Amino acid sequence: MSVWIAIAATAVGCYLVKLAGLLVPANALERPVVQRLAALLPVALLAALTAQQTFSANGALVLDARVAGVAAAALALVLRAPFLVVIGAAVLVTAGVRAVTG
């Protein structure tokens, strides 16, 4: 039963957050600082999530095949490769390192 309580609480919480967003006055959202923050925040959050998922396991710093995959993806991005090529390079390098080391 506690699972359903958690699901209901999450649904109510999501609704309240959306309602709070609708209640923000329009002039507050039109400020240049707010617009700049809104443009940069998703990129920063995605970068932090990628770093956390790449360099940690069980709360410890880990350098394994994932690091090589992210490095390959970064190199492909620097070379201006298309998105699917970037993903493919990351997958192939990660799989190759795992096959060699494990």
N, CA, C and O atoms as a Tinker XYZ file with bonds, in Angstrom:
   408  protein
     1  N      0.812000   -1.196000    0.000000    73     2
     2  CA     0.000000    0.000000    0.000000    64     1     3
     3  C      0.856000    1.261000    0.000000    63     2     4     5
     4  O      0.422000    2.295000   -0.509000    81     3
     5  N      2.059000    1.198000    0.558000    73     3     6
     6  CA     2.900000    2.387000    0.626000    64     5     7
     7  C      3.352000    2.843000   -0.761000    63     6     8     9
     8  O      3.662000    4.018000   -0.959000    81     7
     9  N      3.390000    1.915000   -1.719000    73     7    10
    10  CA     3.749000    2.298000   -3.083000    64     9    11
    11  C      2.691000    3.218000   -3.659000    63    10    12    13
    12  O      3.023000    4.195000   -4.330000    81    11
    13  N      1.436000    2.926000   -3.412000    73    11    14
    14  CA     0.354000    3.758000   -3.931000    64    13    15
    15  C      0.330000    5.121000   -3.254000    63    14    16    17
    16  O     -0.025000    6.123000   -3.876000    81    15
    17  N      0.703000    5.158000   -1.989000    73    15    18
    18  CA     0.792000    6.447000   -1.304000    64    17    19
    19  C      1.895000    7.288000   -1.931000    63    18    20    21
    20  O      1.723000    8.489000   -2.137000    81    19
    21  N      3.020000    6.665000   -2.232000    73    19    22
    22  CA     4.128000    7.384000   -2.870000    64    21    23
    23  C      3.728000    7.877000   -4.260000    63    22    24    25
    24  O      4.065000    8.999000   -4.638000    81    23
    25  N      3.016000    7.054000   -5.018000    73    23    26
    26  CA     2.561000    7.454000   -6.356000    64    25    27
    27  C      1.582000    8.627000   -6.261000    63    26    28    29
    28  O      1.678000    9.579000   -7.036000    81    27
    29  N      0.652000    8.564000   -5.325000    73    27    30
    30  CA    -0.320000    9.645000   -5.143000    64    29    31
    31  C      0.373000   10.930000   -4.694000    63    30    32    33
    32  O      0.052000   12.014000   -5.182000    81    31
    33  N      1.317000   10.812000   -3.771000    73    31    34
    34  CA     2.042000   11.996000   -3.299000    64    33    35
    35  C      2.853000   12.617000   -4.425000    63    34    36    37
    36  O      2.925000   13.841000   -4.533000    81    35
    37  N      3.461000   11.794000   -5.259000    73    35    38
    38  CA     4.222000   12.306000   -6.385000    64    37    39
    39  C      3.311000   13.008000   -7.386000    63    38    40    41
    40  O      3.658000   14.075000   -7.892000    81    39
    41  N      2.164000   12.432000   -7.675000    73    39    42
    42  CA     1.219000   13.056000   -8.603000    64    41    43
    43  C      0.731000   14.394000   -8.069000    63    42    44    45
    44  O      0.655000   15.367000   -8.820000    81    43
    45  N      0.401000   14.458000   -6.786000    73    43    46
    46  CA    -0.050000   15.720000   -6.190000    64    45    47
    47  C      1.077000   16.744000   -6.208000    63    46    48    49
    48  O      0.854000   17.916000   -6.509000    81    47
    49  N      2.288000   16.297000   -5.884000    73    47    50
    50  CA     3.434000   17.204000   -5.902000    64    49    51
    51  C      3.690000   17.767000   -7.285000    63    50    52    53
    52  O      3.945000   18.963000   -7.425000    81    51
    53  N      3.627000   16.929000   -8.314000    73    51    54
    54  CA     3.820000   17.394000   -9.689000    64    53    55
    55  C      2.747000   18.401000  -10.084000    63    54    56    57
    56  O      3.041000   19.404000  -10.735000    81    55
    57  N      1.526000   18.141000   -9.698000    73    55    58
    58  CA     0.435000   19.070000  -10.004000    64    57    59
    59  C      0.662000   20.409000   -9.320000    63    58    60    61
    60  O      0.448000   21.458000   -9.927000    81    59
    61  N      1.094000   20.383000   -8.057000    73    59    62
    62  CA     1.322000   21.625000   -7.326000    64    61    63
    63  C      2.486000   22.427000   -7.909000    63    62    64    65
    64  O      2.429000   23.656000   -7.948000    81    63
    65  N      3.534000   21.747000   -8.359000    73    63    66
    66  CA     4.655000   22.447000   -8.983000    64    65    67
    67  C      4.204000   23.096000  -10.292000    63    66    68    69
    68  O      4.582000   24.230000  -10.587000    81    67
    69  N      3.404000   22.384000  -11.071000    73    67    70
    70  CA     2.896000   22.961000  -12.317000    64    69    71
    71  C      1.979000   24.145000  -12.027000    63    70    72    73
    72  O      2.037000   25.157000  -12.726000    81    71
    73  N      1.148000   24.030000  -11.018000    73    71    74
    74  CA     0.262000   25.131000  -10.640000    64    73    75
    75  C      1.072000   26.341000  -10.170000    63    74    76    77
    76  O      0.738000   27.479000  -10.500000    81    75
    77  N      2.120000   26.100000   -9.411000    73    75    78
    78  CA     2.972000   27.208000   -8.961000    64    77    79
    79  C      3.617000   27.906000  -10.150000    63    78    80    81
    80  O      3.750000   29.129000  -10.147000    81    79
    81  N      4.016000   27.156000  -11.159000    73    79    82
    82  CA     4.600000   27.750000  -12.357000    64    81    83
    83  C      3.609000   28.618000  -13.111000    63    82    84    85
    84  O      3.990000   29.635000  -13.691000    81    83
    85  N      2.347000   28.230000  -13.108000    73    83    86
    86  CA     1.318000   29.022000  -13.791000    64    85    87
    87  C      0.986000   30.300000  -13.041000    63    86    88    89
    88  O      0.498000   31.259000  -13.640000    81    87
    89  N      1.245000   30.330000  -11.734000    73    87    90
    90  CA     0.912000   31.492000  -10.921000    64    89    91
    91  C      2.001000   32.562000  -10.918000    63    90    92    93
    92  O      1.801000   33.644000  -10.367000    81    91
    93  N      3.157000   32.271000  -11.531000    73    91    94
    94  CA     4.239000   33.255000  -11.595000    64    93    95
    95  C      3.825000   34.357000  -12.552000    63    94    96    97
    96  O      3.389000   34.074000  -13.667000    81    95
    97  N      3.954000   35.625000  -12.130000    73    95    98
    98  CA     3.556000   36.729000  -13.018000    64    97    99
    99  C      4.422000   36.779000  -14.274000    63    98   100   101
   100  O      5.602000   36.433000  -14.235000    81    99
   101  N      3.836000   37.206000  -15.374000    73    99   102
   102  CA     4.547000   37.241000  -16.659000    64   101   103
   103  C      5.720000   38.203000  -16.635000    63   102   104   105
   104  O      6.744000   37.943000  -17.266000    81   103
   105  N      5.586000   39.318000  -15.913000    73   103   106
   106  CA     6.688000   40.287000  -15.891000    64   105   107
   107  C      7.910000   39.731000  -15.164000    63   106   108   109
   108  O      9.029000   40.172000  -15.431000    81   107
   109  N      7.728000   38.785000  -14.264000    73   107   110
   110  CA     8.869000   38.153000  -13.597000    64   109   111
   111  C      9.625000   37.249000  -14.561000    63   110   112   113
   112  O     10.842000   37.106000  -14.452000    81   111
   113  N      8.921000   36.646000  -15.493000    73   111   114
   114  CA     9.551000   35.742000  -16.453000    64   113   115
   115  C     10.209000   36.481000  -17.611000    63   114   116   117
   116  O     11.018000   35.896000  -18.331000    81   115
   117  N      9.882000   37.742000  -17.802000    73   115   118
   118  CA    10.427000   38.515000  -18.917000    64   117   119
   119  C     11.738000   39.213000  -18.583000    63   118   120   121
   120  O     12.316000   39.869000  -19.450000    81   119
   121  N     12.219000   39.091000  -17.357000    73   119   122
   122  CA    13.488000   39.708000  -16.970000    64   121   123
   123  C     14.637000   39.008000  -17.679000    63   122   124   125
   124  O     14.620000   37.787000  -17.835000    81   123
   125  N     15.647000   39.782000  -18.115000    73   123   126
   126  CA    16.785000   39.186000  -18.840000    64   125   127
   127  C     17.537000   38.136000  -18.027000    63   126   128   129
   128  O     17.987000   37.131000  -18.578000    81   127
   129  N     17.675000   38.359000  -16.730000    73   127   130
   130  CA    18.394000   37.389000  -15.887000    64   129   131
   131  C     17.639000   36.057000  -15.847000    63   130   132   133
   132  O     18.247000   34.990000  -15.925000    81   131
   133  N     16.337000   36.128000  -15.726000    73   131   134
   134  CA    15.521000   34.905000  -15.680000    64   133   135
   135  C     15.582000   34.174000  -17.013000    63   134   136   137
   136  O     15.676000   32.947000  -17.041000    81   135
   137  N     15.532000   34.904000  -18.106000    73   135   138
   138  CA    15.590000   34.268000  -19.422000    64   137   139
   139  C     16.952000   33.619000  -19.654000    63   138   140   141
   140  O     17.033000   32.526000  -20.213000    81   139
   141  N     18.028000   34.294000  -19.224000    73   139   142
   142  CA    19.368000   33.716000  -19.378000    64   141   143
   143  C     19.507000   32.455000  -18.534000    63   142   144   145
   144  O     20.061000   31.454000  -18.988000    81   143
   145  N     19.002000   32.509000  -17.303000    73   143   146
   146  CA    19.060000   31.344000  -16.423000    64   145   147
   147  C     18.242000   30.189000  -16.993000    63   146   148   149
   148  O     18.676000   29.038000  -16.945000    81   147
   149  N     17.073000   30.487000  -17.526000    73   147   150
   150  CA    16.225000   29.446000  -18.097000    64   149   151
   151  C     16.873000   28.793000  -19.315000    63   150   152   153
   152  O     16.636000   27.616000  -19.587000    81   151
   153  N     17.686000   29.548000  -20.045000    73   151   154
   154  CA    18.359000   28.989000  -21.219000    64   153   155
   155  C     19.553000   28.125000  -20.819000    63   154   156   157
   156  O     19.848000   27.137000  -21.491000    81   155
   157  N     20.243000   28.482000  -19.735000    73   155   158
   158  CA    21.462000   27.770000  -19.353000    64   157   159
   159  C     21.233000   26.622000  -18.371000    63   158   160   161
   160  O     22.039000   25.693000  -18.320000    81   159
   161  N     20.172000   26.667000  -17.605000    73   159   162
   162  CA    19.939000   25.659000  -16.573000    64   161   163
   163  C     19.811000   24.235000  -17.111000    63   162   164   165
   164  O     20.412000   23.335000  -16.525000    81   163
   165  N     19.069000   23.973000  -18.185000    73   163   166
   166  CA    18.983000   22.595000  -18.684000    64   165   167
   167  C     20.341000   22.029000  -19.119000    63   166   168   169
   168  O     20.615000   20.848000  -18.909000    81   167
   169  N     21.183000   22.860000  -19.719000    73   167   170
   170  CA    22.498000   22.395000  -20.149000    64   169   171
   171  C     23.346000   22.026000  -18.938000    63   170   172   173
   172  O     24.023000   20.999000  -18.942000    81   171
   173  N     23.309000   22.862000  -17.902000    73   171   174
   174  CA    24.081000   22.590000  -16.693000    64   173   175
   175  C     23.592000   21.320000  -15.993000    63   174   176   177
   176  O     24.400000   20.519000  -15.520000    81   175
   177  N     22.284000   21.139000  -15.928000    73   175   178
   178  CA    21.746000   19.939000  -15.289000    64   177   179
   179  C     22.098000   18.676000  -16.069000    63   178   180   181
   180  O     22.422000   17.650000  -15.472000    81   179
   181  N     22.037000   18.742000  -17.389000    73   179   182
   182  CA    22.397000   17.585000  -18.203000    64   181   183
   183  C     23.880000   17.256000  -18.061000    63   182   184   185
   184  O     24.249000   16.084000  -17.984000    81   183
   185  N     24.724000   18.273000  -18.028000    73   183   186
   186  CA    26.160000   18.051000  -17.846000    64   185   187
   187  C     26.446000   17.427000  -16.480000    63   186   188   189
   188  O     27.266000   16.516000  -16.376000    81   187
   189  N     25.782000   17.906000  -15.443000    73   187   190
   190  CA    25.982000   17.345000  -14.108000    64   189   191
   191  C     25.504000   15.905000  -14.039000    63   190   192   193
   192  O     26.172000   15.065000  -13.437000    81   191
   193  N     24.367000   15.604000  -14.640000    73   191   194
   194  CA    23.859000   14.240000  -14.655000    64   193   195
   195  C     24.793000   13.311000  -15.417000    63   194   196   197
   196  O     25.047000   12.189000  -14.977000    81   195
   197  N     25.306000   13.769000  -16.555000    73   195   198
   198  CA    26.241000   12.961000  -17.335000    64   197   199
   199  C     27.516000   12.693000  -16.543000    63   198   200   201
   200  O     28.010000   11.566000  -16.527000    81   199
   201  N     28.045000   13.709000  -15.895000    73   199   202
   202  CA    29.266000   13.526000  -15.094000    64   201   203
   203  C     29.028000   12.568000  -13.939000    63   202   204   205
   204  O     29.864000   11.707000  -13.660000    81   203
   205  N     27.906000   12.711000  -13.273000    73   203   206
   206  CA    27.607000   11.832000  -12.138000    64   205   207
   207  C     27.446000   10.387000  -12.591000    63   206   208   209
   208  O     27.938000    9.473000  -11.929000    81   207
   209  N     26.771000   10.172000  -13.695000    73   207   210
   210  CA    26.560000    8.813000  -14.192000    64   209   211
   211  C     27.831000    8.203000  -14.776000    63   210   212   213
   212  O     27.982000    6.981000  -14.780000    81   211
   213  N     28.743000    9.036000  -15.267000    73   211   214
   214  CA    29.965000    8.543000  -15.899000    64   213   215
   215  C     31.046000    8.224000  -14.889000    63   214   216   217
   216  O     31.721000    7.200000  -15.001000    81   215
   217  N     31.218000    9.089000  -13.904000    73   215   218
   218  CA    32.373000    8.997000  -13.023000    64   217   219
   219  C     32.079000    8.444000  -11.639000    63   218   220   221
   220  O     32.961000    8.486000  -10.782000    81   219
   221  N     30.883000    7.929000  -11.378000    73   219   222
   222  CA    30.613000    7.403000  -10.038000    64   221   223
   223  C     29.875000    6.082000  -10.110000    63   222   224   225
   224  O     29.114000    5.800000  -11.036000    81   223
   225  N     30.142000    5.285000   -9.081000    73   223   226
   226  CA    29.420000    4.030000   -8.874000    64   225   227
   227  C     29.410000    3.764000   -7.376000    63   226   228   229
   228  O     30.462000    3.701000   -6.740000    81   227
   229  N     28.232000    3.610000   -6.828000    73   227   230
   230  CA    28.079000    3.379000   -5.389000    64   229   231
   231  C     28.727000    4.491000   -4.570000    63   230   232   233
   232  O     29.284000    4.229000   -3.503000    81   231
   233  N     28.662000    5.707000   -5.049000    73   231   234
   234  CA    29.184000    6.851000   -4.327000    64   233   235
   235  C     30.688000    7.048000   -4.385000    63   234   236   237
   236  O     31.221000    7.909000   -3.685000    81   235
   237  N     31.372000    6.283000   -5.189000    73   235   238
   238  CA    32.828000    6.398000   -5.294000    64   237   239
   239  C     33.218000    6.800000   -6.713000    63   238   240   241
   240  O     32.487000    6.548000   -7.670000    81   239
   241  N     34.389000    7.431000   -6.827000    73   239   242
   242  CA    34.908000    7.812000   -8.133000    64   241   243
   243  C     35.374000    6.563000   -8.871000    63   242   244   245
   244  O     36.135000    5.757000   -8.335000    81   243
   245  N     34.905000    6.414000  -10.111000    73   243   246
   246  CA    35.240000    5.235000  -10.909000    64   245   247
   247  C     35.676000    5.696000  -12.299000    63   246   248   249
   248  O     34.995000    6.497000  -12.939000    81   247
   249  N     36.798000    5.189000  -12.749000    73   247   250
   250  CA    37.262000    5.457000  -14.106000    64   249   251
   251  C     37.261000    4.129000  -14.849000    63   250   252   253
   252  O     38.154000    3.304000  -14.657000    81   251
   253  N     36.268000    3.926000  -15.692000    73   251   254
   254  CA    36.138000    2.665000  -16.415000    64   253   255
   255  C     35.814000    2.939000  -17.881000    63   254   256   257
   256  O     36.150000    3.999000  -18.409000    81   255
   257  N     35.169000    1.991000  -18.525000    73   255   258
   258  CA    34.877000    2.099000  -19.958000    64   257   259
   259  C     33.958000    3.272000  -20.285000    63   258   260   261
   260  O     34.006000    3.806000  -21.394000    81   259
   261  N     33.131000    3.672000  -19.338000    73   259   262
   262  CA    32.221000    4.797000  -19.599000    64   261   263
   263  C     32.987000    6.085000  -19.884000    63   262   264   265
   264  O     32.570000    6.900000  -20.707000    81   263
   265  N     34.118000    6.256000  -19.189000    73   263   266
   266  CA    34.923000    7.461000  -19.402000    64   265   267
   267  C     35.458000    7.487000  -20.834000    63   266   268   269
   268  O     35.463000    8.533000  -21.483000    81   267
   269  N     35.905000    6.339000  -21.316000    73   267   270
   270  CA    36.402000    6.260000  -22.689000    64   269   271
   271  C     35.275000    6.560000  -23.685000    63   270   272   273
   272  O     35.510000    7.216000  -24.699000    81   271
   273  N     34.075000    6.096000  -23.410000    73   271   274
   274  CA    32.941000    6.373000  -24.285000    64   273   275
   275  C     32.589000    7.842000  -24.327000    63   274   276   277
   276  O     32.307000    8.382000  -25.396000    81   275
   277  N     32.601000    8.506000  -23.164000    73   275   278
   278  CA    32.312000    9.940000  -23.126000    64   277   279
   279  C     33.419000   10.718000  -23.839000    63   278   280   281
   280  O     33.145000   11.700000  -24.529000    81   279
   281  N     34.671000   10.278000  -23.672000    73   279   282
   282  CA    35.779000   10.941000  -24.365000    64   281   283
   283  C     35.630000   10.797000  -25.883000    63   282   284   285
   284  O     35.886000   11.746000  -26.625000    81   283
   285  N     35.220000    9.624000  -26.339000    73   283   286
   286  CA    35.004000    9.422000  -27.778000    64   285   287
   287  C     33.866000   10.305000  -28.283000    63   286   288   289
   288  O     33.953000   10.870000  -29.373000    81   287
   289  N     32.806000   10.422000  -27.497000    73   287   290
   290  CA    31.691000   11.282000  -27.889000    64   289   291
   291  C     32.132000   12.743000  -27.943000    63   290   292   293
   292  O     31.750000   13.476000  -28.855000    81   291
   293  N     32.935000   13.165000  -26.970000    73   291   294
   294  CA    33.433000   14.544000  -26.958000    64   293   295
   295  C     34.305000   14.812000  -28.181000    63   294   296   297
   296  O     34.208000   15.874000  -28.796000    81   295
   297  N     35.142000   13.865000  -28.524000    73   295   298
   298  CA    35.991000   14.027000  -29.709000    64   297   299
   299  C     35.140000   14.116000  -30.981000    63   298   300   301
   300  O     35.409000   14.935000  -31.860000    81   299
   301  N     34.123000   13.276000  -31.066000    73   299   302
   302  CA    33.239000   13.330000  -32.230000    64   301   303
   303  C     32.503000   14.669000  -32.304000    63   302   304   305
   304  O     32.280000   15.199000  -33.393000    81   303
   305  N     32.131000   15.209000  -31.149000    73   303   306
   306  CA    31.478000   16.523000  -31.145000    64   305   307
   307  C     32.432000   17.621000  -31.587000    63   306   308   309
   308  O     32.041000   18.533000  -32.315000    81   307
   309  N     33.680000   17.536000  -31.149000    73   307   310
   310  CA    34.674000   18.529000  -31.557000    64   309   311
   311  C     34.883000   18.481000  -33.069000    63   310   312   313
   312  O     35.099000   19.510000  -33.710000    81   311
   313  N     34.814000   17.276000  -33.627000    73   311   314
   314  CA    34.970000   17.111000  -35.070000    64   313   315
   315  C     33.681000   17.401000  -35.837000    63   314   316   317
   316  O     33.614000   17.202000  -37.050000    81   315
   317  N     32.653000   17.874000  -35.115000    73   315   318
   318  CA    31.360000   18.235000  -35.695000    64   317   319
   319  C     30.661000   17.071000  -36.402000    63   318   320   321
   320  O     30.087000   17.239000  -37.478000    81   319
   321  N     30.719000   15.909000  -35.792000    73   319   322
   322  CA    30.025000   14.737000  -36.337000    64   321   323
   323  C     28.522000   14.860000  -36.067000    63   322   324   325
   324  O     28.122000   15.525000  -35.112000    81   323
   325  N     27.697000   14.234000  -36.885000    73   323   326
   326  CA    26.254000   14.210000  -36.617000    64   325   327
   327  C     25.950000   13.473000  -35.311000    63   326   328   329
   328  O     26.749000   12.666000  -34.834000    81   327
   329  N     24.797000   13.765000  -34.756000    73   327   330
   330  CA    24.429000   13.228000  -33.448000    64   329   331
   331  C     24.483000   11.706000  -33.402000    63   330   332   333
   332  O     25.004000   11.141000  -32.441000    81   331
   333  N     23.960000   11.036000  -34.415000    73   331   334
   334  CA    23.969000    9.570000  -34.403000    64   333   335
   335  C     25.387000    9.017000  -34.466000    63   334   336   337
   336  O     25.658000    7.960000  -33.897000    81   335
   337  N     26.288000    9.705000  -35.142000    73   335   338
   338  CA    27.687000    9.281000  -35.179000    64   337   339
   339  C     28.318000    9.453000  -33.797000    63   338   340   341
   340  O     29.106000    8.610000  -33.368000    81   339
   341  N     27.983000   10.523000  -33.108000    73   339   342
   342  CA    28.490000   10.749000  -31.752000    64   341   343
   343  C     28.048000    9.619000  -30.828000    63   342   344   345
   344  O     28.858000    9.066000  -30.084000    81   343
   345  N     26.778000    9.282000  -30.877000    73   343   346
   346  CA    26.257000    8.193000  -30.035000    64   345   347
   347  C     26.896000    6.870000  -30.428000    63   346   348   349
   348  O     27.294000    6.092000  -29.561000    81   347
   349  N     26.998000    6.608000  -31.723000    73   347   350
   350  CA    27.622000    5.362000  -32.176000    64   349   351
   351  C     29.071000    5.240000  -31.750000    63   350   352   353
   352  O     29.508000    4.162000  -31.348000    81   351
   353  N     29.825000    6.331000  -31.830000    73   351   354
   354  CA    31.225000    6.312000  -31.389000    64   353   355
   355  C     31.313000    6.008000  -29.902000    63   354   356   357
   356  O     32.149000    5.210000  -29.480000    81   355
   357  N     30.460000    6.635000  -29.109000    73   355   358
   358  CA    30.471000    6.389000  -27.664000    64   357   359
   359  C     30.142000    4.931000  -27.354000    63   358   360   361
   360  O     30.787000    4.309000  -26.509000    81   359
   361  N     29.152000    4.397000  -28.032000    73   359   362
   362  CA    28.752000    3.002000  -27.791000    64   361   363
   363  C     29.861000    2.040000  -28.207000    63   362   364   365
   364  O     30.206000    1.122000  -27.463000    81   363
   365  N     30.409000    2.252000  -29.385000    73   363   366
   366  CA    31.451000    1.340000  -29.884000    64   365   367
   367  C     32.715000    1.384000  -29.017000    63   366   368   369
   368  O     33.308000    0.344000  -28.731000    81   367
   369  N     33.118000    2.572000  -28.607000    73   367   370
   370  CA    34.325000    2.660000  -27.781000    64   369   371
   371  C     34.082000    2.054000  -26.399000    63   370   372   373
   372  O     34.939000    1.343000  -25.875000    81   371
   373  N     32.933000    2.329000  -25.813000    73   371   374
   374  CA    32.616000    1.751000  -24.498000    64   373   375
   375  C     32.574000    0.230000  -24.588000    63   374   376   377
   376  O     33.142000   -0.453000  -23.736000    81   375
   377  N     31.918000   -0.303000  -25.597000    73   375   378
   378  CA    31.853000   -1.763000  -25.763000    64   377   379
   379  C     33.222000   -2.337000  -26.026000    63   378   380   381
   380  O     33.556000   -3.398000  -25.500000    81   379
   381  N     34.027000   -1.660000  -26.832000    73   379   382
   382  CA    35.371000   -2.156000  -27.113000    64   381   383
   383  C     36.248000   -2.194000  -25.886000    63   382   384   385
   384  O     36.969000   -3.169000  -25.670000    81   383
   385  N     36.200000   -1.150000  -25.074000    73   383   386
   386  CA    37.005000   -1.128000  -23.843000    64   385   387
   387  C     36.528000   -2.208000  -22.886000    63   386   388   389
   388  O     37.342000   -2.878000  -22.251000    81   387
   389  N     35.217000   -2.383000  -22.775000    73   387   390
   390  CA    34.692000   -3.433000  -21.882000    64   389   391
   391  C     35.096000   -4.822000  -22.386000    63   390   392   393
   392  O     35.397000   -5.707000  -21.584000    81   391
   393  N     35.106000   -5.016000  -23.692000    73   391   394
   394  CA    35.494000   -6.327000  -24.246000    64   393   395
   395  C     36.967000   -6.606000  -23.989000    63   394   396   397
   396  O     37.344000   -7.743000  -23.705000    81   395
   397  N     37.794000   -5.589000  -24.085000    73   395   398
   398  CA    39.247000   -5.773000  -23.887000    64   397   399
   399  C     39.578000   -5.970000  -22.420000    63   398   400   401
   400  O     40.427000   -6.796000  -22.082000    81   399
   401  N     38.916000   -5.218000  -21.539000    73   399   402
   402  CA    39.278000   -5.263000  -20.119000    64   401   403
   403  C     38.495000   -6.278000  -19.305000    63   402   404   405
   404  O     38.923000   -6.651000  -18.213000    81   403
   405  N     37.390000   -6.718000  -19.799000    73   403   406
   406  CA    36.582000   -7.531000  -18.924000    64   405   407
   407  C     36.273000   -8.873000  -19.417000    63   406   408
   408  O     35.589000   -9.638000  -18.737000    81   407
